[in-house]
Amino acid sequence: MATALGGLVIIGVMIAGVFFTSNQELRVGTNTFVQERAFRAAEFGLNTALAGWDNTAMNLLAIGGTRKIVYDSSAKGWRDSVTITRLNATSYLIVSTGTAFGGIQGHARRRNALLVRLSRPKLGFPGALTIRGISKTGGSSLLSGFDANPAGWTSCPATPGNVAGLASGGGALDVVGCPGNSCMSGEPPASLSDTKAADTATYFSFGDENWSSVTKYSTKVYEAGESVSSIGPKLNADGSCNTASKQNWGDPAGAAGGACKDYFPIIHARGASSSLKLSSGSGQGILFVEGDLELSGGFSFTGPIVVKGTVTTTGTNTVRGALAAANASGGTNSVLGTALITYSSCAVEKALSVAIPPKRVVERAWMEVF
């Protein structure tokens, strides 16, 4: 009898031990699962915040300012809170706090951070109009290299950085109806053997970026021969800027209630053997043209324009920023009529500052925060 009771006690102890061990294993497994879910939630926050980055909104964030985003999936057992802090003009810190819920087993929290930096293209155009080949200019047109801020724009540099009115890589210049070269002004008014204008890298390499790396972020893409019309700011029903509209190239004048004044799209016109023809409307941003550019009527653009082929202007066109034509296939550039091409470092820099979303810094971009 005593032996039987002793055996039962031993068996009971063994069962209790197995139960205790199994319970501990369950808790360890559950805790590990909850910890992993919290980590995944934190990573989700980092990646989603970076993928949905709004350059326009983030560029308006003051240095030291923060923006918070919450991804709430409590019904699925997790929640994530993201805080984006602007560190300086080009760097941001993204901190993501993921929380996972484990029921009676409690919850877990993991916090990860990501350091990102804006990669701004650098355009070193030496003139308001920079060309590699032959050019004809005159009439009542004006090429001005005197740095001028667009009307009504704020936060522009106080000190102007003047350039040449015309910078040419050495091609012939035909001046028509422009006594004393009065259609060109700047420092100098014209530079006809400019080394930068003669260098193809000026038109296709932009610091750490190049033509291909920048145009892949284009939000407005036009195929060869595609008609372009009705360019101007477009609004949603609630009065916000309709950035999805292909005709919306921003609003440099702030005419549409200012909703689109901070929208600077990258516009890319494809087709090396075709011409992009613009005759009316206005826009801002960065315009890349693989073929030729023909401006007529009263079209107005604020920001840099880079053309692989040639540029032709007639009518009362206005470009505030900089215009460059690489003359990749030869041909003659022509600036006639009453066209105005005036250099604006502010217009160029504002467009470039929001051109490309941020990238992870090269070393130690990711870190775990405790």
C-alpha positions as CSV (number, residue, x, y, z in Angstrom):
1,M,0.0,0.0,0.0
2,A,2.8,2.4,1.0
3,T,4.6,1.5,-2.2
4,A,1.5,2.3,-4.3
5,L,0.9,5.6,-2.5
6,G,4.6,6.5,-3.0
7,G,4.3,5.7,-6.7
8,L,1.2,7.9,-7.0
9,V,3.0,10.7,-5.4
10,I,6.0,10.4,-7.7
11,I,3.7,10.2,-10.7
12,G,1.8,13.3,-9.4
13,V,5.1,15.2,-9.0
14,M,6.2,14.2,-12.5
15,I,2.9,15.3,-14.0
16,A,3.1,18.6,-12.1
17,G,6.6,19.1,-13.3
18,V,5.6,18.4,-16.9
19,F,2.7,20.8,-16.6
20,F,4.9,23.5,-15.1
21,T,7.5,23.0,-17.8
22,S,4.9,23.0,-20.6
23,N,3.3,26.2,-19.1
24,Q,6.7,27.9,-19.0
25,E,7.5,26.9,-22.6
26,L,4.1,28.2,-23.6
27,R,4.8,31.5,-21.9
28,V,8.3,31.8,-23.4
29,G,6.9,31.0,-26.8
30,T,4.0,33.5,-26.4
31,N,6.4,36.2,-25.2
32,T,8.7,35.5,-28.1
33,F,5.8,35.7,-30.5
34,V,4.6,39.0,-29.0
35,Q,8.1,40.5,-29.0
36,E,8.5,39.5,-32.7
37,R,5.1,41.0,-33.5
38,A,6.1,44.3,-31.8
39,F,9.4,44.3,-33.8
40,R,7.6,43.7,-37.0
41,A,5.1,46.5,-36.2
42,A,8.0,48.9,-35.6
43,E,9.7,47.9,-38.9
44,F,6.3,48.3,-40.7
45,G,6.1,51.9,-39.3
46,L,9.6,52.8,-40.6
47,N,9.1,51.3,-44.1
48,T,5.6,52.7,-44.5
49,A,6.6,56.2,-43.4
50,L,9.5,56.2,-45.9
51,A,7.4,54.7,-48.7
52,G,4.7,57.3,-48.2
53,W,7.0,60.2,-47.8
54,D,5.5,63.6,-48.8
55,N,8.4,65.8,-49.8
56,T,6.2,68.9,-50.0
57,A,4.8,68.5,-46.5
58,M,8.1,67.5,-45.0
59,N,9.9,70.4,-46.6
60,L,7.6,72.7,-44.8
61,L,8.5,71.1,-41.4
62,A,10.7,73.5,-39.4
63,I,14.1,72.3,-38.2
64,G,13.4,70.5,-34.8
65,G,9.8,70.1,-35.7
66,T,8.0,66.8,-35.6
67,R,5.2,65.0,-37.4
68,K,3.4,62.0,-35.9
69,I,1.7,59.1,-37.7
70,V,-0.3,56.3,-36.1
71,Y,-1.0,53.0,-37.7
72,D,-3.7,51.3,-35.5
73,S,-4.3,47.6,-36.0
74,S,-5.4,46.8,-32.5
75,A,-8.0,44.4,-33.8
76,K,-5.1,42.4,-35.2
77,G,-3.0,42.6,-32.1
78,W,-0.6,45.5,-32.8
79,R,-0.3,49.3,-32.9
80,D,2.4,51.5,-34.2
81,S,3.3,55.2,-33.6
82,V,5.8,57.0,-35.8
83,T,7.5,60.3,-35.1
84,I,9.5,62.1,-37.8
85,T,11.8,64.8,-36.6
86,R,13.6,67.2,-39.0
87,L,17.2,67.5,-37.8
88,N,18.6,70.0,-40.4
89,A,17.9,71.1,-43.9
90,T,18.4,67.7,-45.4
91,S,18.3,65.1,-42.6
92,Y,15.3,63.5,-40.8
93,L,15.1,60.9,-37.9
94,I,12.2,58.5,-38.1
95,V,11.4,56.7,-34.8
96,S,8.8,53.9,-34.9
97,T,7.3,52.4,-31.7
98,G,5.5,49.1,-32.2
99,T,3.3,47.7,-29.5
100,A,1.9,44.1,-29.7
101,F,-0.8,42.7,-27.4
102,G,-0.6,39.2,-25.9
103,G,-3.8,39.0,-23.9
104,I,-3.3,37.6,-20.4
105,Q,0.4,37.3,-21.3
106,G,0.8,41.1,-21.3
107,H,2.2,43.1,-24.2
108,A,5.6,44.0,-25.8
109,R,7.1,47.2,-27.1
110,R,9.9,47.6,-29.6
111,R,11.3,50.9,-30.8
112,N,13.4,51.3,-34.0
113,A,14.8,54.4,-35.6
114,L,16.0,55.3,-39.1
115,L,18.2,58.2,-40.2
116,V,17.4,59.4,-43.7
117,R,18.8,62.2,-45.8
118,L,17.5,64.1,-48.8
119,S,19.7,63.8,-51.9
120,R,19.3,67.1,-53.7
121,P,20.3,67.3,-57.4
122,K,22.9,70.0,-58.1
123,L,22.4,72.1,-61.3
124,G,25.5,74.2,-62.2
125,F,24.0,76.1,-65.1
126,P,26.3,79.1,-65.8
127,G,23.6,81.2,-67.5
128,A,19.9,81.9,-67.4
129,L,20.0,80.2,-70.8
130,T,22.7,77.6,-71.2
131,I,23.3,75.9,-74.5
132,R,25.9,73.8,-76.2
133,G,25.2,74.7,-79.8
134,I,24.1,77.4,-82.2
135,S,21.6,80.0,-81.0
136,K,19.5,82.8,-82.4
137,T,18.2,85.5,-80.1
138,G,16.7,89.0,-80.5
139,G,13.5,90.8,-81.1
140,S,12.0,92.0,-77.8
141,S,13.2,88.9,-75.9
142,L,15.3,89.2,-72.8
143,L,17.8,86.8,-71.3
144,S,18.6,88.0,-67.7
145,G,21.2,86.4,-65.5
146,F,20.5,88.8,-62.6
147,D,19.2,86.6,-59.8
148,A,15.5,87.5,-59.2
149,N,13.0,86.0,-56.8
150,P,9.6,85.1,-58.2
151,A,7.0,87.7,-57.1
152,G,5.4,86.9,-53.7
153,W,7.9,84.1,-52.8
154,T,9.3,84.1,-49.3
155,S,12.3,82.3,-47.7
156,C,14.5,83.2,-50.7
157,P,18.2,84.0,-50.3
158,A,18.9,87.6,-49.5
159,T,22.1,87.7,-51.6
160,P,21.7,87.2,-55.3
161,G,24.0,84.8,-57.2
162,N,24.1,86.4,-60.6
163,V,25.1,84.4,-63.7
164,A,25.4,85.1,-67.4
165,G,22.3,86.0,-69.4
166,L,23.5,83.5,-72.1
167,A,26.1,80.9,-71.6
168,S,27.1,79.1,-74.8
169,G,29.6,76.3,-75.3
170,G,31.1,77.9,-78.4
171,G,28.4,77.6,-81.1
172,A,27.6,80.6,-83.4
173,L,25.3,83.3,-82.0
174,D,23.0,85.1,-84.3
175,V,21.6,88.3,-82.7
176,V,18.6,89.7,-84.5
177,G,17.1,93.1,-83.8
178,C,18.9,93.5,-80.6
179,P,21.1,96.6,-80.7
180,G,24.1,96.5,-78.4
181,N,23.1,93.1,-77.2
182,S,20.3,94.8,-75.2
183,C,18.4,91.5,-75.2
184,M,21.0,89.9,-72.8
185,S,21.9,91.1,-69.3
186,G,23.8,89.5,-66.5
187,E,27.3,89.0,-65.2
188,P,28.4,88.9,-68.0
189,P,25.5,89.5,-70.4
190,A,26.9,86.7,-72.6
191,S,29.6,84.1,-72.2
192,L,30.1,82.6,-75.6
193,S,32.9,80.1,-74.9
194,D,31.8,78.8,-71.5
195,T,33.5,75.6,-70.5
196,K,30.5,74.4,-68.4
197,A,28.1,75.1,-71.2
198,A,30.3,73.0,-73.5
199,D,30.5,70.1,-71.1
200,T,27.8,67.4,-71.6
201,A,27.9,66.6,-67.9
202,T,26.3,70.0,-67.2
203,Y,23.1,68.7,-68.8
204,F,23.1,65.1,-67.6
205,S,24.9,64.9,-64.3
206,F,23.6,66.7,-61.2
207,G,25.9,66.1,-58.3
208,D,25.1,62.7,-56.8
209,E,22.2,62.3,-59.2
210,N,21.8,62.2,-63.0
211,W,19.2,62.4,-65.7
212,S,17.9,58.8,-65.1
213,S,18.0,58.8,-61.4
214,V,15.9,62.0,-61.2
215,T,13.4,61.4,-63.9
216,K,12.5,58.0,-62.4
217,Y,10.7,60.1,-59.7
218,S,8.6,62.0,-62.3
219,T,5.0,62.4,-61.4
220,K,3.9,63.8,-64.8
221,V,5.1,61.7,-67.7
222,Y,4.3,62.5,-71.4
223,E,5.0,60.1,-74.2
224,A,6.3,61.2,-77.6
225,G,3.8,63.3,-79.5
226,E,1.3,63.5,-76.6
227,S,-0.6,66.7,-76.5
228,V,-0.2,68.9,-73.5
229,S,-2.8,71.5,-72.7
230,S,-4.8,73.2,-69.9
231,I,-1.7,73.4,-67.6
232,G,-2.5,75.1,-64.3
233,P,-3.4,74.5,-60.7
234,K,-6.2,72.0,-60.1
235,L,-8.1,71.6,-56.8
236,N,-10.1,68.8,-55.2
237,A,-13.7,69.4,-54.1
238,D,-12.5,70.2,-50.6
239,G,-10.2,73.0,-51.9
240,S,-7.0,71.0,-51.5
241,C,-4.4,70.6,-54.3
242,N,-5.3,67.9,-56.7
243,T,-1.8,66.5,-57.3
244,A,-3.2,63.5,-59.2
245,S,-4.3,65.7,-62.1
246,K,-1.8,65.4,-65.0
247,Q,-2.5,69.1,-65.9
248,N,-1.6,70.3,-62.4
249,W,2.0,71.6,-62.5
250,G,1.7,73.6,-59.3
251,D,0.9,77.2,-58.8
252,P,3.9,79.6,-58.8
253,A,1.6,82.6,-58.4
254,G,-0.5,81.2,-55.6
255,A,-3.6,82.1,-57.6
256,A,-5.8,79.2,-56.7
257,G,-6.1,80.0,-53.0
258,G,-2.5,79.0,-52.5
259,A,-3.4,75.3,-52.2
260,C,-0.8,74.2,-54.9
261,K,1.9,76.9,-54.3
262,D,4.1,74.3,-52.5
263,Y,3.6,71.6,-55.1
264,F,6.7,71.1,-57.3
265,P,6.3,68.1,-59.6
266,I,9.0,66.5,-61.8
267,I,7.7,66.6,-65.4
268,H,9.3,64.2,-68.0
269,A,8.6,64.5,-71.7
270,R,9.8,61.3,-73.5
271,G,10.7,60.8,-77.1
272,A,14.2,61.9,-78.3
273,S,12.9,62.6,-81.8
274,S,9.8,64.5,-80.9
275,S,9.0,68.0,-79.6
276,L,7.1,69.1,-76.5
277,K,4.9,72.0,-77.4
278,L,3.6,74.4,-74.7
279,S,1.5,77.4,-75.6
280,S,-0.5,78.4,-72.6
281,G,-0.9,77.9,-68.9
282,S,1.6,78.0,-66.1
283,G,3.5,75.6,-63.8
284,Q,6.5,75.0,-61.6
285,G,8.8,72.2,-60.7
286,I,11.5,70.6,-62.8
287,L,10.9,69.9,-66.5
288,F,12.9,67.3,-68.4
289,V,12.5,67.1,-72.2
290,E,14.2,64.3,-74.1
291,G,13.5,65.8,-77.5
292,D,13.1,69.5,-78.5
293,L,11.1,72.1,-76.6
294,E,8.8,74.6,-78.4
295,L,7.4,77.5,-76.3
296,S,4.7,79.7,-77.9
297,G,1.9,81.9,-76.8
298,G,2.0,82.9,-73.2
299,F,3.2,79.8,-71.4
300,S,5.0,80.5,-68.0
301,F,7.2,78.1,-66.0
302,T,9.0,78.6,-62.7
303,G,12.0,76.3,-62.0
304,P,14.7,74.6,-64.0
305,I,14.2,73.2,-67.5
306,V,16.6,70.7,-69.0
307,V,16.3,69.8,-72.7
308,K,18.3,67.2,-74.5
309,G,17.6,68.7,-77.9
310,T,17.0,72.4,-78.8
311,V,14.7,75.1,-77.5
312,T,12.6,77.5,-79.5
313,T,10.5,80.3,-78.1
314,T,8.0,82.7,-79.7
315,G,5.3,84.8,-78.2
316,T,5.3,86.0,-74.6
317,N,6.7,83.0,-72.8
318,T,8.3,83.4,-69.4
319,V,10.8,81.1,-67.7
320,R,11.9,82.0,-64.1
321,G,14.7,79.7,-62.9
322,A,17.0,78.4,-65.6
323,L,16.8,76.8,-69.0
324,A,19.5,74.5,-70.5
325,A,19.6,72.8,-73.9
326,A,22.2,70.2,-74.7
327,N,21.8,70.2,-78.5
328,A,22.3,66.4,-78.4
329,S,21.4,66.1,-82.1
330,G,22.6,69.5,-83.4
331,G,20.1,72.1,-84.5
332,T,19.7,75.8,-83.6
333,N,18.2,77.3,-80.5
334,S,16.0,80.2,-81.1
335,V,14.7,82.8,-78.5
336,L,12.6,85.4,-80.3
337,G,9.3,87.2,-79.8
338,T,8.9,88.8,-76.3
339,A,10.2,85.8,-74.4
340,L,11.6,86.4,-70.9
341,I,14.1,83.9,-69.5
342,T,15.4,85.1,-66.1
343,Y,17.6,83.4,-63.6
344,S,16.2,82.6,-60.2
345,S,18.3,80.6,-57.7
346,C,15.3,80.6,-55.4
347,A,13.0,79.0,-58.0
348,V,15.7,76.4,-58.8
349,E,16.5,75.5,-55.2
350,K,12.9,75.2,-54.1
351,A,12.2,72.8,-57.0
352,L,15.3,70.7,-56.3
353,S,14.6,70.6,-52.5
354,V,11.5,68.5,-53.0
355,A,12.5,66.6,-56.1
356,I,13.7,63.3,-54.6
357,P,12.4,61.5,-51.5
358,P,15.0,60.8,-48.8
359,K,17.3,57.8,-48.7
360,R,18.8,55.9,-45.9
361,V,22.2,57.2,-44.9
362,V,25.1,55.1,-46.1
363,E,26.3,53.9,-42.7
364,R,24.3,53.1,-39.5
365,A,21.0,54.3,-40.8
366,W,19.0,51.8,-38.7
367,M,19.2,51.5,-34.9
368,E,17.2,50.0,-32.1
369,V,16.1,52.5,-29.4
370,F,15.5,51.4,-25.8
